[in-house]
């Protein structure tokens, strides 16, 4: 299942990817005007308006002996989409691990486990308030779908330029982080390390002099 999703995202089968991408965008665009139930029911009716006449046509051809009795959509019916016990357990474990990791990271950011990361999170939340004022969740979902199908294709076409740009941005971020860490150490200097205990010979010599 995961390999099929990756094949769709990377446009390895252009016809199938174009069909899925167009269907998702059109379906999400329809949700701006009508409810989800209406979109789903009309979409399924559209599919059946195509599959049902084709099935009837094949049945008629079989009756007049112009068809060998094969089903027009047998390849789709034979496709196995079930999950084995092992796959189900692995998927559930990955989901639980992802949720636990997200909860731990959010807790660390909210309770200022690292002041630099919490500042970044604070800025992100502040920017999201403006995003929420200008758009809604459905628009963000449509944007995410368009980016999911567009960015891999764009990266494949402009890989060299994007790699150089990413390397430049990473270098700039690393230098900026270094500056912030230096400023943080100036404001909150680390505690001085404890002085090592004197060697035993020195302690004995001091005791002898005191006598």
C-alpha positions in Angstrom: 0.0 0.0 0.0 2.8 2.4 0.9 4.6 1.7 -2.4 1.4 2.5 -4.3 1.0 5.8 -2.6 4.6 6.7 -3.3 4.2 5.7 -7.0 1.2 8.1 -7.1 3.0 11.0 -5.5 6.1 10.6 -7.8 4.0 10.4 -11.0 5.4 7.0 -12.0 2.1 6.2 -13.7 1.1 9.6 -15.2 -2.4 8.5 -16.1 -3.3 7.0 -12.7 -1.7 9.9 -10.8 -3.5 12.5 -12.9 -6.9 10.7 -12.3 -6.4 10.6 -8.5 -5.1 14.1 -8.3 -7.9 15.6 -10.4 -10.5 13.6 -8.4 -9.1 14.8 -5.1 -9.0 18.5 -6.2 -12.4 18.4 -7.7 -13.9 16.7 -4.7 -12.4 19.1 -2.3 -13.5 22.0 -4.4 -17.1 20.7 -4.3 -16.9 20.6 -0.5 -16.8 24.4 -0.6 -20.4 24.5 -2.0 -22.0 21.3 -0.8 -21.7 18.8 2.1 -19.4 15.9 2.3 -22.3 13.4 2.1 -23.5 15.0 -1.1 -20.1 14.9 -2.7 -19.5 11.3 -1.7 -22.9 10.0 -2.9 -22.7 11.9 -6.2 -19.1 10.7 -6.8 -20.1 7.1 -6.2 -23.2 7.5 -8.4 -20.9 8.8 -11.2 -18.7 5.8 -10.9 -21.7 3.4 -11.0 -23.1 5.3 -14.0 -20.0 4.1 -15.9 -19.5 0.6 -14.4 -23.1 -0.5 -14.4 -23.8 -0.1 -18.2 -20.4 -1.6 -19.0 -21.2 -4.7 -16.9 -24.7 -5.0 -18.6 -23.0 -4.7 -22.0 -20.6 -7.5 -21.2 -23.5 -9.6 -19.9 -25.4 -9.1 -23.1 -22.3 -10.0 -25.2 -22.0 -13.1 -23.2 -25.6 -14.1 -23.9 -25.1 -13.8 -27.6 -21.8 -15.6 -27.3 -19.7 -12.6 -28.3 -17.8 -12.7 -25.0 -16.1 -15.4 -23.1 -17.9 -14.6 -19.9 -15.1 -12.6 -18.3 -16.0 -9.7 -16.1 -14.9 -6.3 -17.3 -13.5 -5.3 -13.9 -12.2 -8.6 -12.8 -8.6 -7.2 -12.4 -10.0 -4.6 -9.9 -12.1 -7.2 -8.1 -9.1 -9.5 -7.7 -6.8 -6.9 -6.3 -6.1 -7.7 -2.7 -6.4 -4.7 -0.4 -6.7 -6.6 2.8 -4.2 -6.2 5.6 -2.6 -9.2 7.2 -2.2 -9.5 11.0 1.4 -8.6 10.8 0.8 -5.6 8.6 -2.0 -4.4 10.9 0.1 -4.7 14.0 3.0 -2.8 12.3 0.7 0.0 11.2 -0.9 0.3 14.6 2.5 0.4 16.3 3.7 3.1 13.9 0.6 5.2 14.6 1.0 4.8 18.4 4.7 5.6 18.2 4.0 8.7 16.0 1.3 9.9 18.5 3.5 9.3 21.5 6.4 11.2 19.8 4.2 14.1 18.9 2.8 14.4 22.5 6.3 14.2 24.0 7.6 16.9 21.6 4.6 19.2 22.2 5.0 18.8 26.0 8.7 19.7 25.7 7.8 22.8 23.7 4.9 24.0 25.9 6.8 23.6 29.1 10.0 25.2 27.7 12.3 22.2 27.8 14.6 24.2 25.4 14.2 27.9 25.2 15.3 28.2 21.6 12.9 25.6 20.4 10.1 27.0 22.4 10.7 30.5 20.9 10.4 28.9 17.4 7.2 27.2 18.4 5.8 30.4 19.8 6.5 32.2 16.6 4.9 29.4 14.6 1.8 29.5 16.7 1.6 33.3 16.3 1.9 33.0 12.5 -0.8 30.3 12.5 -3.3 32.7 14.1 -3.0 34.9 11.0 -3.3 31.9 8.8 -6.5 30.9 10.6 -7.9 34.4 10.2 -7.4 34.3 6.4 -8.3 30.7 5.5 -10.1 27.6 6.8 -9.2 23.9 7.3 -10.6 22.8 3.9 -8.4 25.3 2.1 -5.4 24.0 3.9 -6.3 20.4 3.1 -6.6 21.3 -0.6 -3.3 23.2 -0.5 -1.7 20.2 1.1 -3.0 17.8 -1.6 -1.8 20.1 -4.3 1.7 20.4 -2.7 1.9 16.7 -2.1 1.4 15.9 -5.8 3.2 19.0 -7.2 6.4 19.3 -5.1 7.9 15.9 -5.8 7.4 16.5 -9.6 8.9 20.0 -9.3 11.8 18.7 -7.3 12.6 16.0 -9.9 12.6 18.6 -12.7 14.7 21.2 -10.7 16.7 18.9 -8.4 20.1 20.6 -8.9 18.9 24.1 -8.2 16.8 23.0 -5.2 19.7 21.1 -3.7 22.0 24.1 -3.9 19.3 26.3 -2.4 18.6 23.9 0.4 22.4 23.7 1.2 22.5 27.5 1.4 19.5 27.7 3.7 20.9 24.9 6.0 24.2 26.7 6.2 22.4 30.0 7.0 20.3 28.3 9.7 23.3 26.7 11.2 25.1 30.0 11.5 22.0 31.7 12.9 21.6 28.9 15.5 25.2 29.3 16.4 24.7 33.0 17.0 21.6 32.4 19.1 23.4 29.7 21.2 26.2 32.2 21.8 23.8 34.9 22.9 22.0 32.4 25.1 25.3 31.4 26.8 26.1 35.1 27.3 22.8 35.7 29.1 22.7 32.4 30.9 26.4 31.3 31.3 26.9 27.6 32.3 27.9 27.0 35.9 31.6 26.7 36.6 32.8 23.2 37.0 33.6 22.1 40.6 37.2 22.3 41.6 38.9 18.9 41.8 39.7 17.5 45.3 43.3 17.9 46.4 45.5 14.8 46.1 45.9 12.7 49.2 49.6 13.6 49.6 48.7 17.3 49.9 46.1 16.6 52.5 48.6 14.6 54.6 51.2 17.3 54.3 48.8 20.0 55.5 47.8 17.8 58.5 51.5 17.3 59.4 52.2 21.0 59.3 49.1 21.7 61.5 50.5 19.3 64.2 
